[in-house]
Amino acid sequence: MDLEFYKYQGTGNDFIMVDNRSKTFPKNKTDIIAKLCNRNFGIGADGLILLEEDTDTDFKMVYYNSDGNESTMCGNGGRCIVAFAHKLGLFETNTTFIAIDGLHHASITNDIVSLQMIDVDDVKIFDNYVFTNTGSPHHVQLVNELNEYDVFSNGRKIRNNVYGTEGSNVNFVEQITPNTFRVRTYERGVEDETLACGTGVTAVAIAMHATKKTNNTSIILPVEGGELEVSFEEKNNTYTNVFLKGPATFVFKGKINI
């Protein structure tokens, strides 16, 4: 069958978007999804996202990692599917949609998407790292000289040795200013460094606030593919009204035989 797809990217985190309201996409074929995401033999992407109908919101988001397996929430993917749904005419400025981690609110102005993430009330602080879940599990660790840091090797080691079969995304962080933190991320499922990770920078912003590295509640996060912003409210160690903001850009549209 011929599959019509759209390619989107959010600060370099790129995704294949498929309008699956007709329910024709072979969702159980992990090998097809992995091949589509393969950068040598397919379209190439960090993940594939299906837009489906939902009875209570504007649409449903179903996210697959580039290995073909359905995964937990993807923040940049969430921002990109908002841009995709807007392109399809499903809403004008504000929207709600359902994802694997629950209900999300979002808005779009030009190509800037602001996405409400889940509340976070469990931030585990260890001697040299922080662990929290922002829709996906994240390890957050401050390092020196992030430009030269071996994200791939160290990220893979932590992902496998510390977190076992289930794994975790791993974020390495360098503080630039009181409210600016540069981030590089090793993503499970992709099993490599990606140019950005939305749930990752959200975890970094919350972790840096929880460990008193910043008192700001609006955090700027330069990543390899651009810049993201995370804002939140904090009360009694619970983070609410968490918003991830940044560009979500249409790249191209095409058809491929699967």
Short mmCIF file of the C-alpha atoms (twelve columns), coordinates in Angstrom:
data_MODEL
# 
_entry.id   MODEL 
# 
loop_
_atom_site.group_PDB 
_atom_site.id 
_atom_site.type_symbol 
_atom_site.label_atom_id 
_atom_site.label_alt_id 
_atom_site.label_comp_id 
_atom_site.label_asym_id 
_atom_site.label_seq_id 
_atom_site.Cartn_x 
_atom_site.Cartn_y 
_atom_site.Cartn_z 
_atom_site.pdbx_PDB_model_num 
ATOM 1   C CA . MET A 1   0.000   0.000  0.000  1 
ATOM 2   C CA . ASP A 2   1.065   3.610  -0.567 1 
ATOM 3   C CA . LEU A 3   1.432   5.580  2.643  1 
ATOM 4   C CA . GLU A 4   1.013   9.351  2.640  1 
ATOM 5   C CA . PHE A 5   3.188   10.946 5.296  1 
ATOM 6   C CA . TYR A 6   4.357   14.312 6.544  1 
ATOM 7   C CA . LYS A 7   7.781   15.101 7.989  1 
ATOM 8   C CA . TYR A 8   8.075   17.511 10.918 1 
ATOM 9   C CA . GLN A 9   10.933  18.572 13.154 1 
ATOM 10  C CA . GLY A 10  11.132  20.352 16.483 1 
ATOM 11  C CA . THR A 11  14.633  21.730 17.212 1 
ATOM 12  C CA . GLY A 12  16.082  18.912 15.128 1 
ATOM 13  C CA . ASN A 13  14.016  16.137 16.735 1 
ATOM 14  C CA . ASP A 14  12.346  14.771 13.580 1 
ATOM 15  C CA . PHE A 15  9.198   12.719 13.139 1 
ATOM 16  C CA . ILE A 16  7.140   10.967 10.483 1 
ATOM 17  C CA . MET A 17  3.505   12.052 10.848 1 
ATOM 18  C CA . VAL A 18  0.646   9.907  9.577  1 
ATOM 19  C CA . ASP A 19  -3.037  10.855 9.537  1 
ATOM 20  C CA . ASN A 20  -4.499  7.547  10.721 1 
ATOM 21  C CA . ARG A 21  -8.089  8.632  11.248 1 
ATOM 22  C CA . SER A 22  -9.001  6.033  8.611  1 
ATOM 23  C CA . LYS A 23  -7.326  3.342  10.796 1 
ATOM 24  C CA . THR A 24  -5.454  1.836  7.842  1 
ATOM 25  C CA . PHE A 25  -1.909  2.022  9.195  1 
ATOM 26  C CA . PRO A 26  -0.457  -1.420 10.180 1 
ATOM 27  C CA . LYS A 27  0.172   -0.533 13.840 1 
ATOM 28  C CA . ASN A 28  1.331   -4.035 14.833 1 
ATOM 29  C CA . LYS A 29  4.107   -4.119 12.204 1 
ATOM 30  C CA . THR A 30  7.094   -2.906 14.207 1 
ATOM 31  C CA . ASP A 31  9.433   -3.881 11.363 1 
ATOM 32  C CA . ILE A 32  7.633   -1.506 8.975  1 
ATOM 33  C CA . ILE A 33  7.791   1.361  11.470 1 
ATOM 34  C CA . ALA A 34  11.488  0.739  12.111 1 
ATOM 35  C CA . LYS A 35  12.215  0.651  8.379  1 
ATOM 36  C CA . LEU A 36  10.323  3.904  7.765  1 
ATOM 37  C CA . CYS A 37  12.381  5.581  10.510 1 
ATOM 38  C CA . ASN A 38  15.671  4.160  9.207  1 
ATOM 39  C CA . ARG A 39  17.848  6.924  7.768  1 
ATOM 40  C CA . ASN A 40  19.478  4.650  5.191  1 
ATOM 41  C CA . PHE A 41  16.587  2.486  4.002  1 
ATOM 42  C CA . GLY A 42  13.499  4.564  4.798  1 
ATOM 43  C CA . ILE A 43  12.322  8.125  5.286  1 
ATOM 44  C CA . GLY A 44  14.482  8.687  8.347  1 
ATOM 45  C CA . ALA A 45  13.229  9.971  11.702 1 
ATOM 46  C CA . ASP A 46  13.628  9.791  15.476 1 
ATOM 47  C CA . GLY A 47  10.096  8.421  15.661 1 
ATOM 48  C CA . LEU A 48  6.752   7.893  13.944 1 
ATOM 49  C CA . ILE A 49  3.515   9.456  15.181 1 
ATOM 50  C CA . LEU A 50  -0.044  8.523  14.293 1 
ATOM 51  C CA . LEU A 51  -2.833  11.088 14.530 1 
ATOM 52  C CA . GLU A 52  -6.098  9.343  15.322 1 
ATOM 53  C CA . GLU A 53  -9.636  10.311 16.248 1 
ATOM 54  C CA . ASP A 54  -10.662 10.759 19.884 1 
ATOM 55  C CA . THR A 55  -14.191 11.191 21.191 1 
ATOM 56  C CA . ASP A 56  -13.385 13.751 23.903 1 
ATOM 57  C CA . THR A 57  -10.532 15.822 22.415 1 
ATOM 58  C CA . ASP A 58  -9.415  17.118 19.030 1 
ATOM 59  C CA . PHE A 59  -7.234  14.073 18.328 1 
ATOM 60  C CA . LYS A 60  -5.194  11.217 19.776 1 
ATOM 61  C CA . MET A 61  -1.391  10.887 19.576 1 
ATOM 62  C CA . VAL A 62  0.217   7.439  19.225 1 
ATOM 63  C CA . TYR A 63  4.014   7.560  19.348 1 
ATOM 64  C CA . TYR A 64  6.572   4.973  18.203 1 
ATOM 65  C CA . ASN A 65  10.329  5.120  18.750 1 
ATOM 66  C CA . SER A 66  12.572  4.606  15.725 1 
ATOM 67  C CA . ASP A 67  13.039  0.961  16.786 1 
ATOM 68  C CA . GLY A 68  9.375   0.390  15.905 1 
ATOM 69  C CA . ASN A 69  8.021   -0.007 19.419 1 
ATOM 70  C CA . GLU A 70  5.233   2.112  20.859 1 
ATOM 71  C CA . SER A 71  6.710   4.288  23.561 1 
ATOM 72  C CA . THR A 72  5.977   6.753  26.325 1 
ATOM 73  C CA . MET A 73  5.315   10.461 25.803 1 
ATOM 74  C CA . CYS A 74  7.506   12.504 23.485 1 
ATOM 75  C CA . GLY A 75  7.461   16.250 24.151 1 
ATOM 76  C CA . ASN A 76  8.830   17.467 20.827 1 
ATOM 77  C CA . GLY A 77  6.680   14.889 19.076 1 
ATOM 78  C CA . GLY A 78  3.713   16.291 20.964 1 
ATOM 79  C CA . ARG A 79  4.548   19.783 19.755 1 
ATOM 80  C CA . CYS A 80  4.960   18.519 16.185 1 
ATOM 81  C CA . ILE A 81  1.638   16.688 16.154 1 
ATOM 82  C CA . VAL A 82  -0.025  19.899 17.326 1 
ATOM 83  C CA . ALA A 83  1.488   21.668 14.288 1 
ATOM 84  C CA . PHE A 84  0.373   18.760 12.077 1 
ATOM 85  C CA . ALA A 85  -3.193  18.831 13.444 1 
ATOM 86  C CA . HIS A 86  -3.261  22.582 12.848 1 
ATOM 87  C CA . LYS A 87  -2.146  22.038 9.240  1 
ATOM 88  C CA . LEU A 88  -4.985  19.509 8.837  1 
ATOM 89  C CA . GLY A 89  -7.447  22.153 10.060 1 
ATOM 90  C CA . LEU A 90  -8.476  20.372 13.260 1 
ATOM 91  C CA . PHE A 91  -8.278  23.562 15.361 1 
ATOM 92  C CA . GLU A 92  -7.380  27.245 15.036 1 
ATOM 93  C CA . THR A 93  -5.167  28.340 17.948 1 
ATOM 94  C CA . ASN A 94  -5.842  26.215 21.050 1 
ATOM 95  C CA . THR A 95  -6.285  22.471 21.224 1 
ATOM 96  C CA . THR A 96  -6.544  19.477 23.506 1 
ATOM 97  C CA . PHE A 97  -5.420  15.960 22.677 1 
ATOM 98  C CA . ILE A 98  -4.924  12.637 24.404 1 
ATOM 99  C CA . ALA A 99  -1.598  10.778 24.564 1 
ATOM 100 C CA . ILE A 100 -0.305  7.764  26.424 1 
ATOM 101 C CA . ASP A 101 0.336   9.862  29.555 1 
ATOM 102 C CA . GLY A 102 -3.070  11.570 29.543 1 
ATOM 103 C CA . LEU A 103 -4.661  14.845 28.476 1 
ATOM 104 C CA . HIS A 104 -2.607  17.680 26.974 1 
ATOM 105 C CA . HIS A 105 -3.461  21.311 26.242 1 
ATOM 106 C CA . ALA A 106 -1.523  23.217 23.594 1 
ATOM 107 C CA . SER A 107 -1.524  26.353 21.478 1 
ATOM 108 C CA . ILE A 108 0.225   27.440 18.283 1 
ATOM 109 C CA . THR A 109 1.326   30.847 16.996 1 
ATOM 110 C CA . ASN A 110 3.025   30.703 13.582 1 
ATOM 111 C CA . ASP A 111 5.375   27.703 14.084 1 
ATOM 112 C CA . ILE A 112 5.822   28.144 17.860 1 
ATOM 113 C CA . VAL A 113 3.967   25.509 19.868 1 
ATOM 114 C CA . SER A 114 3.398   25.685 23.608 1 
ATOM 115 C CA . LEU A 115 2.507   22.269 25.049 1 
ATOM 116 C CA . GLN A 116 1.314   21.560 28.571 1 
ATOM 117 C CA . MET A 117 3.138   18.587 30.043 1 
ATOM 118 C CA . ILE A 118 2.022   16.368 32.928 1 
ATOM 119 C CA . ASP A 119 2.351   17.474 36.557 1 
ATOM 120 C CA . VAL A 120 5.463   16.151 38.299 1 
ATOM 121 C CA . ASP A 121 5.406   15.336 42.012 1 
ATOM 122 C CA . ASP A 122 8.214   12.792 42.288 1 
ATOM 123 C CA . VAL A 123 11.756  14.077 41.828 1 
ATOM 124 C CA . LYS A 124 14.387  11.669 43.153 1 
ATOM 125 C CA . ILE A 125 17.651  13.441 44.054 1 
ATOM 126 C CA . PHE A 126 20.832  11.358 44.288 1 
ATOM 127 C CA . ASP A 127 24.460  12.338 44.950 1 
ATOM 128 C CA . ASN A 128 25.366  13.150 41.344 1 
ATOM 129 C CA . TYR A 129 22.134  12.902 39.368 1 
ATOM 130 C CA . VAL A 130 18.363  13.355 39.480 1 
ATOM 131 C CA . PHE A 131 15.672  10.995 38.229 1 
ATOM 132 C CA . THR A 132 12.133  12.007 37.336 1 
ATOM 133 C CA . ASN A 133 9.351   11.144 34.920 1 
ATOM 134 C CA . THR A 134 7.906   13.883 32.724 1 
ATOM 135 C CA . GLY A 135 5.850   11.541 30.566 1 
ATOM 136 C CA . SER A 136 8.996   9.497  29.923 1 
ATOM 137 C CA . PRO A 137 11.709  8.493  32.431 1 
ATOM 138 C CA . HIS A 138 14.738  10.786 32.601 1 
ATOM 139 C CA . HIS A 139 18.165  10.694 34.231 1 
ATOM 140 C CA . VAL A 140 19.600  14.223 34.639 1 
ATOM 141 C CA . GLN A 141 23.307  14.746 35.336 1 
ATOM 142 C CA . LEU A 142 25.456  17.882 35.452 1 
ATOM 143 C CA . VAL A 143 28.792  17.635 33.645 1 
ATOM 144 C CA . ASN A 144 31.674  19.921 32.727 1 
ATOM 145 C CA . GLU A 145 32.678  20.794 29.152 1 
ATOM 146 C CA . LEU A 146 29.501  19.442 27.569 1 
ATOM 147 C CA . ASN A 147 30.790  20.188 24.059 1 
ATOM 148 C CA . GLU A 148 33.504  17.552 24.428 1 
ATOM 149 C CA . TYR A 149 31.509  15.106 26.537 1 
ATOM 150 C CA . ASP A 150 31.010  11.560 25.160 1 
ATOM 151 C CA . VAL A 151 27.214  11.539 25.284 1 
ATOM 152 C CA . PHE A 152 26.828  8.351  23.267 1 
ATOM 153 C CA . SER A 153 29.128  6.085  25.315 1 
ATOM 154 C CA . ASN A 154 28.239  7.462  28.735 1 
ATOM 155 C CA . GLY A 155 24.560  7.710  27.912 1 
ATOM 156 C CA . ARG A 156 24.383  4.123  26.703 1 
ATOM 157 C CA . LYS A 157 26.239  2.884  29.788 1 
ATOM 158 C CA . ILE A 158 23.853  4.645  32.184 1 
ATOM 159 C CA . ARG A 159 20.777  3.681  30.161 1 
ATOM 160 C CA . ASN A 160 21.659  -0.006 30.337 1 
ATOM 161 C CA . ASN A 161 23.671  -0.481 33.535 1 
ATOM 162 C CA . VAL A 162 21.676  1.737  35.882 1 
ATOM 163 C CA . TYR A 163 18.157  1.253  34.498 1 
ATOM 164 C CA . GLY A 164 18.242  -2.262 33.058 1 
ATOM 165 C CA . THR A 165 15.869  -3.626 30.450 1 
ATOM 166 C CA . GLU A 166 13.292  -0.856 30.748 1 
ATOM 167 C CA . GLY A 167 15.982  1.787  30.401 1 
ATOM 168 C CA . SER A 168 15.823  5.539  30.762 1 
ATOM 169 C CA . ASN A 169 16.628  8.573  28.686 1 
ATOM 170 C CA . VAL A 170 19.841  10.220 29.852 1 
ATOM 171 C CA . ASN A 171 20.399  13.986 29.872 1 
ATOM 172 C CA . PHE A 172 23.785  15.645 30.372 1 
ATOM 173 C CA . VAL A 173 23.601  19.275 31.467 1 
ATOM 174 C CA . GLU A 174 25.865  22.303 31.728 1 
ATOM 175 C CA . GLN A 175 24.732  25.506 33.441 1 
ATOM 176 C CA . ILE A 176 25.294  28.645 31.345 1 
ATOM 177 C CA . THR A 177 23.481  31.380 33.321 1 
ATOM 178 C CA . PRO A 178 21.169  31.369 36.373 1 
ATOM 179 C CA . ASN A 179 18.235  30.373 34.143 1 
ATOM 180 C CA . THR A 180 19.969  28.799 31.126 1 
ATOM 181 C CA . PHE A 181 21.055  25.165 30.941 1 
ATOM 182 C CA . ARG A 182 22.538  23.518 27.872 1 
ATOM 183 C CA . VAL A 183 21.383  19.923 27.327 1 
ATOM 184 C CA . ARG A 184 22.469  16.903 25.313 1 
ATOM 185 C CA . THR A 185 20.358  13.744 25.447 1 
ATOM 186 C CA . TYR A 186 20.818  10.039 24.820 1 
ATOM 187 C CA . GLU A 187 17.379  8.603  23.999 1 
ATOM 188 C CA . ARG A 188 16.306  5.048  24.669 1 
ATOM 189 C CA . GLY A 189 14.470  3.496  21.715 1 
ATOM 190 C CA . VAL A 190 16.541  5.627  19.368 1 
ATOM 191 C CA . GLU A 191 19.656  4.325  21.193 1 
ATOM 192 C CA . ASP A 192 21.679  7.346  20.202 1 
ATOM 193 C CA . GLU A 193 22.047  11.032 20.910 1 
ATOM 194 C CA . THR A 194 19.244  13.110 19.403 1 
ATOM 195 C CA . LEU A 195 19.356  16.812 18.549 1 
ATOM 196 C CA . ALA A 196 16.663  17.550 21.149 1 
ATOM 197 C CA . CYS A 197 14.305  15.864 23.600 1 
ATOM 198 C CA . GLY A 198 11.193  17.642 24.863 1 
ATOM 199 C CA . THR A 199 10.462  15.487 27.900 1 
ATOM 200 C CA . GLY A 200 14.218  15.596 28.543 1 
ATOM 201 C CA . VAL A 201 14.548  19.374 28.753 1 
ATOM 202 C CA . THR A 202 11.383  19.417 30.865 1 
ATOM 203 C CA . ALA A 203 13.041  16.992 33.277 1 
ATOM 204 C CA . VAL A 204 16.226  19.092 33.277 1 
ATOM 205 C CA . ALA A 205 14.353  22.309 34.101 1 
ATOM 206 C CA . ILE A 206 12.512  20.668 36.986 1 
ATOM 207 C CA . ALA A 207 15.653  18.894 38.248 1 
ATOM 208 C CA . MET A 208 17.695  22.097 38.242 1 
ATOM 209 C CA . HIS A 209 14.971  23.878 40.224 1 
ATOM 210 C CA . ALA A 210 14.542  20.979 42.658 1 
ATOM 211 C CA . THR A 211 18.288  20.889 43.380 1 
ATOM 212 C CA . LYS A 212 18.450  24.701 43.849 1 
ATOM 213 C CA . LYS A 213 20.667  25.285 40.814 1 
ATOM 214 C CA . THR A 214 18.134  27.941 39.822 1 
ATOM 215 C CA . ASN A 215 15.286  29.807 41.462 1 
ATOM 216 C CA . ASN A 216 13.722  30.696 38.134 1 
ATOM 217 C CA . THR A 217 10.464  29.102 37.022 1 
ATOM 218 C CA . SER A 218 11.068  29.884 33.346 1 
ATOM 219 C CA . ILE A 219 14.126  28.066 32.046 1 
ATOM 220 C CA . ILE A 220 15.943  28.479 28.707 1 
ATOM 221 C CA . LEU A 221 17.386  25.222 27.343 1 
ATOM 222 C CA . PRO A 222 19.752  25.309 24.353 1 
ATOM 223 C CA . VAL A 223 19.936  21.891 22.689 1 
ATOM 224 C CA . GLU A 224 21.920  20.626 19.711 1 
ATOM 225 C CA . GLY A 225 19.076  21.521 17.327 1 
ATOM 226 C CA . GLY A 226 18.049  24.929 18.682 1 
ATOM 227 C CA . GLU A 227 16.475  26.317 21.828 1 
ATOM 228 C CA . LEU A 228 13.503  25.326 23.981 1 
ATOM 229 C CA . GLU A 229 11.823  26.945 26.969 1 
ATOM 230 C CA . VAL A 230 10.190  25.268 29.967 1 
ATOM 231 C CA . SER A 231 8.035   27.113 32.486 1 
ATOM 232 C CA . PHE A 232 6.218   25.816 35.551 1 
ATOM 233 C CA . GLU A 233 4.746   26.549 38.961 1 
ATOM 234 C CA . GLU A 234 6.065   24.808 42.082 1 
ATOM 235 C CA . LYS A 235 4.311   24.337 45.399 1 
ATOM 236 C CA . ASN A 236 5.074   21.787 48.108 1 
ATOM 237 C CA . ASN A 237 7.531   19.982 45.790 1 
ATOM 238 C CA . THR A 238 4.884   19.501 43.099 1 
ATOM 239 C CA . TYR A 239 5.375   21.010 39.639 1 
ATOM 240 C CA . THR A 240 2.210   22.097 37.857 1 
ATOM 241 C CA . ASN A 241 1.305   24.162 34.789 1 
ATOM 242 C CA . VAL A 242 4.422   22.767 33.133 1 
ATOM 243 C CA . PHE A 243 4.755   24.096 29.588 1 
ATOM 244 C CA . LEU A 244 7.260   23.159 26.884 1 
ATOM 245 C CA . LYS A 245 7.626   25.840 24.222 1 
ATOM 246 C CA . GLY A 246 9.544   25.999 20.951 1 
ATOM 247 C CA . PRO A 247 9.361   25.697 17.161 1 
ATOM 248 C CA . ALA A 248 7.637   22.818 15.371 1 
ATOM 249 C CA . THR A 249 8.294   22.963 11.660 1 
ATOM 250 C CA . PHE A 250 6.819   21.234 8.597  1 
ATOM 251 C CA . VAL A 251 9.635   19.825 6.429  1 
ATOM 252 C CA . PHE A 252 8.011   17.954 3.545  1 
ATOM 253 C CA . LYS A 253 5.153   15.675 2.467  1 
ATOM 254 C CA . GLY A 254 5.481   12.467 0.497  1 
ATOM 255 C CA . LYS A 255 4.271   8.975  -0.351 1 
ATOM 256 C CA . ILE A 256 6.068   5.688  0.175  1 
ATOM 257 C CA . ASN A 257 5.114   2.105  -0.569 1 
ATOM 258 C CA . ILE A 258 4.982   -0.173 2.495  1 
# 
